[in-house]
């Protein structure tokens, strides 16, 4: 069986006083009895679903349970409940109709059930690749004759099976016993794609050419291979036009930066069967429609699966639907532009979205960096939709994407996302009037929250609220980012970013260009933001970073944050008018002449000891003797609660209860 599909909130809220990165865990439950009493909120007909239900059943009782969830979705009317028993359901569920606000259609795991809706199909019938098979492979690719692959064949480590996984080898996704295998590559990145083994371009690299003495394969070996390159803030994919010992030349230089940069650019090459020689790896021959795996024993003894569907629930035409306590594997859930009143509660999602071809044949920089932002992970479009109390792990793109307006992500634990290294995030926020609160996010390729701004036709724009989130381990694959990142040249209608704990970025292994890692980054001309009461540590650019490049950093309210900040492009005349930076604790880089652009700095504790209770343990409350007490400009709704006559500087008011960030118990 796969891991439990019943998702639980992580026990023990992460506090803003002492924050510890705790492992995300699942609760193992007993097999359900479908005859268990229905929840009290069931208002219509109750149908039953069982993975081993009898053919032709009507779903009206546990003994006549439907065999698929779709059978229930076909008949369910507003107010009806589909009670789902333990099992793996390999299907895309598309409700035949919507519920109503007063009578939603509910898809719910039965009490104690472990329900998984899977986008993968099992593969069986693997056979060992022998010398005759090797000869056929070499006839098509002579470079496979003396390679890791040929040596693994000799060692009887390679097996294959006929499989049609589509025309693009890079888009195949393969699993062994529930864990994702990695496409054969050089260098082989290992099985943790957020902490990959990397190889860097060396001296002599320029334009579209990667020079590296470690490239020892013969001339022509890499011709036609796929190349992933990453530099600074941009990850791209392309094709090798020509190769020699010690170098490869791409058909086009990496987009956005238009060059390979010695030392700072790292790369990975794939698409060649000769590299299949590592445990946990596979190669898919899209032309021959055959899957090859490296295995130390007979893969037929394991559960080998390949992704076959994107969606577990297709709610793009549905409203007033609830999905509760259901697990997702190699699949996700998507609502549509007209969806409203959809609630996803207690979802356990693993391997939500997968892709490798980031650039997808275009050289447009904007299309490249935004690959996956709007359409990966759990996608909530429309209005008034919610995901809560869920655990989401592993995605090439987002954990959650919020489009439309008025949608909510609350009390979710999200980790190991954006392993493709684009601008996808733990939660990608587009549209307007969105709410992202009390989520715990750990390990992302770029940002924890990517906060963008889009109008929605026919609606009046309103502010987003990003609050009480705990975000760590960001920037593992891409820099010039933040735990909460927002860009570019937009007025944010008073969007508030408050009471977040933002800490401990984990930049890519051996990274040599460390620019732009902050807790909150308003990049390239973002205006009309309120950033208050946030705490950060371990962020090279501080808790807050304002970059006015372009349209300027205007009308931003930066109040009562702890952890310092960085200012860029704010000092030219008119470049930062209306921005107020009050009551913060911590040094400010770029403060010299900053007020010449129009911003106002007041009542900030820039140096000296604030006398925190225990800074080493990240307890940033104030001791009795702190100089931050009785020192703030009073700001109603921002720094209320102090037991002193005058509010305190920083994110914690003296004498007030310490607020908490992250998933609540």
ABEGO torsion letter per residue (X at the ends): XBBBABBBBBBEBBBAABBBBBBBBBBBBBBBBAABBBBAABABBBBBBBAABBBGBAGABAAABBABAAAAAAABBBGBBBBBBBEBBBBBBBBABBBBAABBBBBBBBBGBBBBBBABBBBBGBBBBBAAAAAAAAAABAAAABBAAAAAAAAGABBBBBBBAEABAAABBBBBGGBBBBBBBOBBAEABAABBBBBBBBBGBBEABBBBAABABBBGAABGBBBBBBBEABBBBBBBABBBBGBBBBABBBBGAGBBBBGABBBBBBGBAAABABBGBBBBBAAAGBBBBBBABBAAABBBBBBABABABBAAABBGBBBBGBBBBGBBBBBBAABBGBBBBGBBBBGABBBABAAGGBABAAAAAABGAAABEBBBBEBGBBBBGBBBBEBABBABBBBEBGBBBBGBBBBGBGAAGBABBABBBBEBGBBBBGBBBBEBABBABBBBBBBBBGBBBBBBBBBGBBBBGBGAABBGBBABBBOBGBBAGGBBBBGBBBBGBBBBBGBABABGBBABBBBGGBBGBBBBGBBBBGBAAEABBBBABEAEBBGBBBBGBBGEBBBBGAABBGAABGBBBBGBBEBBBGABGAAAAGBBBBGBBABEBAGBABAAAGBABBBAABAABGABBBBBGAABGBABABBBBEABBBGBBBBBBEBBX
